[in-house]
Every structure is written in C-alpha cells, then in structure tokens.
C-alpha cells in the first residue's frame, strides 16, 4: 500500500478505535492443548459502565405458556418477550451446570443492525446457557432464537465450548427492511468453526473467520444464506469457495488490527512461545500494528507446550510486555511504568492523530473469568468457573464450581453497583486496590501479584483434593456433592475478599505519601528502635529515569540546581 494512502487511512480509521464497553478478549483452549485435558475459555468483560458481579440463575421447570422477558444486557433496555422452555438449567456466570461455556467479543462490522429484533448478544448467551447442554446444541439454540425473534446487536464473535469441543461462531444481523410492517431481513448470518483438538485460538473485537469449508458439518456450520445474502446485498461477487466472512461482513481497518487483532497476536506469542504457527511472532508485527492487512494471522495455532490454568489466566493480564508494543516503556506510562492509558484511546497533537495501545489487560474490566470444563468428571464436579472482578492484572481468580447452588455474597448481584459503594462487594475492594496501585504501579503491582498468585496457586493445587472429596460424596448423593462444592466455592471466595481487605490496608500503610516503609517481611514494618511505634526512616524511590529526563527536557533551566 502506498505511503500516502496509508496515512489517509490511519487518520480516518483511527476514529473507529474501540471505545465501547464491548471491547473484550477471549482465549480458547482445546482438550489436547491443555496439560490436564480440560477445555478452557477466558473472557474479560471490559466496560466503563459494567459492574463486576456473578450472575446466577437457578434451573427450574416452567408451565406451558410462560413467557421470558428480554432486556438488553448492555443497557437494560426492554426488548420484548419470548416463550419459555419447559425446563431450564442452573447457570453461574458464563457457564452452566452441564459444563457449557459461552463468552463473546463484539466486532461491530457492517451496519446491519435490526432495530426490530428481540435477542441481543448478551441475552443470547445467558438464555442459551439455560437451555443447552453441549456446544453444538448451543449453536442451534442461538441461531434458532435469532431466526425466530430477530437479532438486536451488531457483529459478534462467540466462544462456545463444552467438555469436549471448542467453537468460534461469528454472527451479524441482516439489517432492517420493513415490508407490510415486518422486517423481511429478520435473523442473522453466521459461521461456526470448531477449533481442532490440540490447538488454541483467540478473538478480540475483530471478526477472524475468513474462508471456510462448505461441506464439512463435523467442523463447520453456517447459515444457509451467509453467502447468498452477501451477494444480494452487493457485499460480495466472487465464487462461493472463496467467500470470506470477515472480509465481507467486517473488513479489516487500522483499528481492527491495532486495537483488536494485536491482542490475539500477543496471546499467540505468549502461548506459542514466540511463534505464531510456523512463523516467529514478529513476522506479524506489521499486521498487529495495523500496517499490513494482507498479513493475516491464522485462526488457531498449536501452543509451544501443553498449557495450565495458571498460564492461561496470566495471558489475560498481558500489556504487551517484552514486545514492540510494551505499554510500560514509553513516557505515556508516567514515572512508574503504568501499563494503562486513560480514555479516549486516540489523541491529537498539531493536527495529527495518534493512538494509545489497547492490551488484553485493561483497567475498565467489570469481571473476567476462565471457564474450565473437564470431561473425565461428572458434570456436578467437572465444571469450574475461575472468576474475578476489576482489572485482571491487579485482581485474582477464585474457583466457583459451575454446579453451585448459590454464589458468594461478595459477588452477588445487587451487592452495590457502579454508582453505589458496598463494603461487602468484591468489585469495590478490588477497585480500591487497583486505583491506588495506578499511582505507583511499578512498586505496588509486585505486592498485588504476590497476593493474587498465592490465592490462585493455592486454589489450583487444592483442586484435586476437592474433586476427590466431592467424588466420594457424589457416590452417595450428587445433590450433596453440589452442596459441598457450593460451600467450598463460597468460602474460598470470602477468603479472597478478606485477603484483599487486608491488602488494601497494607498498601496504604506501606506506600502512604509517596514513601515506602521498610519491612523485614511483608507486613512486618521496621521501627526506628525507640519503641514508640515510629517507623524507620522510609525509602524515597522517586521516579524512573525516563520520567526524570522528560521532566528535565520540558522544564529546561527552571529546575536546574546551581552550585
């Protein structure tokens, strides 16, 4: 592409850099790619307005004629109602009692919204979790729902996984065309690809499915009109075999690569051990930076080694560290290597627009999770939703078994909200710690990481023993096994909450007023030897070298010390 055209595209397309609440990230791990043979899917629900809480819906039987009211997940807007099914399953967050996991990222794409639709993407997820047991069944439920009731959202990538299979389904509406008072374009076009066993995938607000097999229902499912609708609408003119879903319904832009695909690039780099497929990760740097749309990454890759729950969880904390996009290195990180940039993502200087990076780990996270489905265990024991709230890099995941009969009070819906503080809410205590850490991230983040690692690793090491105890109870009563796992999940989450309350106090004492108190061990502060509770003279760490040089350059002679 010519340099002049590239400059024009950047100036125009950067206006579309993701700034909505739907800017989320998913990483998908198949059984053969995980160390323990489990399926894993991650999700960061990133939004400046979303409150971090754990949704819980208890399974029930419903009388004929019962209707279900649908409210748009993002806004709370009432969209309509649909018939309820006779039996629904218990759901905990984005997982249900049968170990089905469904998450998402929004890609937007062409303006094909259906203003008459009832099913938004969030409702599709949470309604389907109540109605389906497997990934393939979920795909049918979701596509049937939008066919019958209309699709209210823009383009969406869904991660759909059970204890055996992992799928990516990409969906977009067909617009609004009213004839005789009805939308004749009701429904959606979509493609679903099964990730081959032994591989991993990821998506982050950019449609990733390009060409796909037209006669392989074992590995690929799609709407009958996904190609014909594109042709009728003038979006595509080529042969069916060459049809690309992404290129047709969500063409790549600078923002789609730099703000979205770059996150996939980083996840692949980490789990691929520096390789993306058969190439070094740097081979795709021009694509991740938004400079070369022809250099697309593969939809899935093999990881360097079999991955663990902890390895996958830590991917969600990434800020491009160690790469050319490392957010801790430029002056935008301030004097303490802060890997976040306050919105908006773009800014203008002397008539030229610039962008900040959008990493996997971000500050505006409502909740994040890692769903783990394990085929060798009964459903009552096999599913674990590792759940956390607020920014992933300054929070911790805690295990919530997906067969749980209730959720912890600290995660309960209604325990506080975005404009109401609650002293018993995990979201608020984690947010307190995170926002304090943003002041001196290079120092405080180490203390927070130590606390998070301790909780996560302890819980992960304990899982085998908890499973074994639950299996012993399960042989007597599956219901009692669920009660046991519910108690364990609730108590472990409460322990994490209490741990973070203490961490909040510890950080305030240690880092008050820009100083750092001296310790013999974490929390054991040294005194000055007088026995009067006066601390030893604290450390004055100041700022990093890059920041000092930037201040010196901006101030000129004004701050110079004269001998």
N, C-alpha and C positions, 0 to 999 in steps of 0.2 A: 504494500500500500504506500502511495506517495506521502512524503512528509507533510505537505500542506493539507492533504485530505485528513491525515491522522490528527493533526492539530485541530481542525474544524470539528471532527467527530468527538474528540475529547471535550472540547469546550461545550458542545451541545449535549452530549450524552451523560456528562457528569451530573447534569441536573437530575438525572434519574437514579443516582446512587441511593441504595436502600436507606430509608429513614423511617419506614413504617414499623409498627410493632411486630410484623410478621417476619422479621429478619432473624431466622432461626437456623440451627445447624443439626444435621443428623449424621451419625456414623453407623454403618450396618456391618455386622459380623456373622458369617455363616458358621454352622457347627464345625466344619472341617478347618476353619481358620482360628478357632479358639482352643486354648490349651486344655480346657476341661470338657470340650464337646458341647458347650452350650451355645445357643443363639443369643446375640446381644444387639440392642438398638439403643442409641443415645438420642437425646433431644434437649436442646436448650430453648425454652420458651422465652424469647427475648422481646421485651416490650417496655416502653417508657410508662405504660399505664397498667400493665398486668400485675396483679398481686400474687405472691407466691403462696399457694395453698394446695392441699392434696384433695382432689375431687373423689368422692365416694358415693357409689350408687349400689344399694343392696338389691340382689336379684329377687324377682317376685313373679307371681302369676297374675294375669290380668283378665278381666271379664271381656267377653265379646262386645265390640262397640266402644271400648276405651280409646280415647284419643290422647296423643302426646303433643304438648305444646313445644314449639321450636323457637328458641331465642338465639340470635347470632352471638357466637362465642366472644368475638372481639368487642362488640358494642353493647350487648344486652338487648338489642332491638328485637321485638316480637315479629316473627316472620310468618307464623301460621301454625297449623297442627296437622299431624299425620296419624294414621291408625296405629295403635299399639299392638305389639305381637303378644301371643298368649303367655309366653314365658321369657323373662329377661335374666341375664347373668349378672353376678356381682362384679363391679369394676372398681379398681383402685388406681386413680390417676389414669395413665395411658395404657393400662394393662388390665386384663380380666382374669377371672378365676380359672380359665382354661389355658392360661399362659399366652394368650393372643396379645400382641403389642402393635399399636398403631400410633405413629407420630407424623410430623409434617414439616415442610418449609414452603413458603409462598414464593412463586416466581412471577406472578402477575401476567406477563405475556401480552398478547394482543388484547385490545379492548373488546372482549366478548362476554361481558357480564350480562346476566339475566336478572333484570330488576323484578321479575315476577316469581323467581324461584323461592323455594322454602328452605332447602338444605344448604347451609353454609358449610365451609370445610371443617370447622370445629364441631358442629353438630353431627356431621358425617362420622367423625372419629368416635365421639362418645356414644352416639346411638348405635353404631355398628359394634362397638365393644360389648354392648348389652345383648347383641343378637347373634354373634358369630363365634365359632369355636376355633376355626383354622384360618390361615391367611387366604386360601383360595375362596373359602366361604365368605370372608370379609370383603374380598374384591367384588363378589357377586352382590352382596348386600349393598355395598356402597354405590355401585353402578346402577343397580335397580332403583335405589332411593332417588338418585338424581334424574333418572329416566322418568320416574313417576311423578316426582314432586318439583323438579327443576333444581338447578344448581345456582346458588346465590353468589358465590365467591368468584374471585379471579383465578388465574392459573395456580395449580398446587401440585407439589410433589409429596406423595405419601410413602412412608416406610411402613410396610405391613409384614409382620413376622409371627410365626408360631414356633413351636419347639423343634420343628424340622426344616422349615423353609423360610427364606427371606426374599421379599419382593419390593421393588420400587414401582409405584403406579403414578403416572403423571396425567393430570386431568385439567381441562379448561372448558368453560361453557361455550355455547354456540351463539351467544348474543340474544338480543330481544327483537323479535319481528312479530308484531301483533296483527293478526288476521281474524276478523269477526270476534274481537275481544279476547283472543287467546294467543299465547306465544307459540308460534308454529316451530320455533327453534328450541323448545324446551329440552333440557337434558345437557349432556356434555360429551365431548370426545376425549378419549383416553387410551393409554397404552400401559401395560403392566409387564415388567421383565423380572424373571426370577434370577437372583444372583447365584451363580454356580457355587456348589459346595467347595469350601477351601479358599474362597475369595472374600474380599471386603469391598464395601462401597461407601459412598457418602454423597450428600447433596446439601446445598446451602443457598436457597433462593434463586436458583437458575435451573431451568429445565435441562436435564442431562441425557435423556434418551434421544438418540438420533435415529438411524435406520434400525429396523427390527425384523425378525423373521415373520413371514406372513402365514406360515403353515407349520407351527411348532407349538401347539397348545400346552404342551408339558412345561414349556419355558417362557412362553409369551402369549398374553391375552390382550385383546384390543377391541375397541368399539367398532362395529361393522362399518360405520360411516366416517371413521377417523381420517381416511384419505379422500373419500368422495366429497365430504363436506368442505375440505380444504380446496379441492378443485372447483367446486361450485361457487365458493366464495372468492376465487381468484388468488388464493394464497399459494397455490402450487400447480405446476403444469407438467411435471415430469412423469416418469414411469413409476408404477406402484412400488417396485422393488427398491427404488432409490429414495423413497419418501423418508424424510427425517422429521420426527415430531418436534424436536426442539427448534430446528432451523425454520420450521413452518409456523409454529404457534408461539414461540418465544425466542426470536432471533437474538443472537449474542450482541451485547453492547459493551462499551467500555466498563460500565458499572456492573454488568452481569459477570464480567471476568474479574475485575479488580476487587469489587466489593463482595463477590459471592463465590465464584469458582476458585478464587485464591484460598479460601478456607478449605475446600476439598483438596487442593494442591498441598496445603500444609498437613492435613490429616494423612494423606497418602505418603507424604515424605516421612512423617514420623513412624507410621506403622510399616511402611515399606523399607525402612532402614536406609533412607536416602535414595531409594529407587521408586519410580512410578512405572510399573510394568517392566519392560526391558530397557528403560532409559533412566539416567540419573535425573533426579528431581529438578535440577537446574535447566534441563532441556525444555521444561515447560514454564520457565520463569517469565518469558515474554508473554505467554498466554495469561498467567496469573496476574501480571501487571497490566493487562488489558491492551497489549500492543499487537497481538497476533492471533486473531480469532480462528485462523486455519489450523493452528497447532493444538487442537482439542485433546484433552486427556481422555483415557479410556473410562468407561462407565464403572469398571471394577478392576481390582488388582489383587495379586497374591501378597500377603504380608511377608516380611522378612522371616518372621518366626511366629509360632502359634501365640496368640495374644491372650492376656489375662484380663480380668475385670478391672484391675487397677490400671493397667496400661491404657485401656480404652477410656476409662474415666479421666485420666490425666490428659488425653488428647483434647478433651473439652475445656481444658484450662490454657490452651495454647494462645500465645500472642505473636506468633512467627519468630520466636526466639531462635537465634542462630542462623537466620536466613537473611536475604537482602531486604526483606520487609519487616525486620525486627522492630517492634514498636517501642522498645526501651532505649534505643540508641540515638535518635535524633533529638534536637532541642525541644521538640514538642512534648517529650517525656518529662520536661522540667528538671529540677535539681535532684530528683530522687527516682529517676528511671520508671516513671509511671507508664504502664502499657495501655493506657486508655486516653481517648480524646473526647472531649465533650461535644455534643451535637450542636450545630449541624455538621455533617461529615465533610462538607466542602466549604471552602472559604475563598475569598477573592483579594488579591493584592495587585495594585496598579493595573486593574483591568484584566488580569489573568486569573483563571480559576485553578484551584489546587484541591487535592483530596487528602484526607486522613485515611489510614487503613481501617478495615473492619475485620478483626480477627475472630476466631472461634470463641475465645473467652472475651466477654464484654461486660460492661458494668450494668447495663439495663436488662438484667435477666430476672424474670418473675420466678420461675422454677426451672430446674434441669433434672435430668434423670438418665438412668441406664437400666433398661428393661432386660432381664436375663431369663430365658426360657430353657429348661433342662429336661430333655426327653426321657431320661432314664429314671425319673421320679414321677410319682403320681401328681396330678395337677394340683392337688391340695398342698403339695410341698415344693413342687418344681419351680414355680414362678417367683422371682424376686424383683421388685421394683426398687432399685437403689435411687433414693430420692433426696434432692437438696433444693434449697431456695437461695435466691440472690446470686451474685456473680460467682461462677464456678471456681475461679482461681482463689477466691477468699472465702469459700464455704466448703462443706463436707457432705458427702452422700451417706445415707443411712439405710439399712435394709428394711423394706416393707414387703412381707410376703404377700403375693397377689391374691391369696385366698383369705386375707384378713377380713374380719367381721366388723372392724371399726378402724378409725385412723387416730393417730396421736393428737392430743389436744393442741400441741404447738403447730400442727399443720392443718387443723380443722378449718373447713370453710366457715366463714363468718367470724373467725377469731381475728378481728381487726380487718382493715382494708387500706387502700392506698392513701386515704385521707383521714384514717383513724388509727392512732398508735395503740398497740396492745402489748402489755408487758409479758404476756404469756405466748406471744407469737414468735415462731422461729424466723419468719421473714424479717421482722423488725430487729431482732437481736443480731442477725447476720448482717443486715444493712447497717446497723450502728458500727459494727466492727469493720466492715468494708469501707465505709465512708471515712472513718478515722484513718484507716490504712492508706487511703489515697493521698494523704498529706505527706507521708514519708514511706512510700511503697517499698523502696529497696531495703529498708530495715524491717518494717513490720510484717511484710509478706512472709519472711522466713519463720517468724513466730506462728503465724496463721497456718502456714504449710505444715509445720510440725504437729500442730493440733489436729489438722484435717487428716494427715497421714496416720496418726496414731489411732484415730477413731475408725477410719476406713480399713486399715490393715488388720486391726483387732477384729472387726466385724467379719472381714473376709476369711481370716484364719479360723474364726469360730463357726463358720457356716457348716462345715462337715459335721461337727458335733451337734449342732442344732437340727440339721437334717436327720441325723441318726436318731436323736431323741424323738423327733416328730414321727419318724417311720415306726418306731416302737409303739407309740400311742396310736398311730394310724391303723395298725393291725387290729386294735381293739375297737377304735371308733374314728372314722375320718373327721367327724364333726369335732371331736375333742382335739384332734391334731390341729385343726384350724384354730381352735380357741388357744391352744398352746402357742402357735406361731403368731397369732394376733397379740398375745401378751408380750411375747419376745420383741416383736416389731415396735409396739407402743413404748415399752420400757427402754429399748435401745435408743429410740428417737428422743425420749425425755432425757436420757443421759447425755446425748449430744447437745440438746438445748441447754442443760445445766452447765455443761462444759464451756459453751460459748458465752454464757453469762459471766463465768469466771474469767474467760479470755478477755472479754470487754473490759473488765475491771483491771486485769493485769496490764493490758496495753496502755490504759490511761495512766496507771501509776508509773510504768516504765518510761513512757515517752512524753510525759507532760512538758509543755512549754518548749518543745524543740530540743530538750535534753535527752540523754539516755542513761538511766540509772545503772550502776554496776551490780552484777549478780554473781553469786558463787554457783548457782544453778537457776534454771528458770523459776522465777517467783521468789527466790531467796535473795533479797536485796542486801547489799553490804551497807553497814552504818559507818559513821565516822569514828567509832571507838569510844565515844563519850557515854554511851548507854542512854541517850535521851531521844531515841528514835529519829535522829537526824541522819539522812543518808550520806554515804561517802560522796566526795565531790564527783558530780556526774561527768559523763563524756559530752563533748560538744562536736558532733560529727559534721556540722555544716552541710555543704552541698557538693555535688560531684564536679569533676574537672570541666566537663563540657559546659555546665551551667555557669561556673565561675568565669570561664573565658567569654561566654556570651554576655554576661553582665559587664565585664571589663570592656568589651568592644562597644557596647551600647552606651556606657557611661563616659567613655573617653577619659579625659583628665580629671573629671569631677571626683572620682573615688580614689585617686592616686595618693598614696602615703608619701609625704615629703619629709626627707631626713633633715 
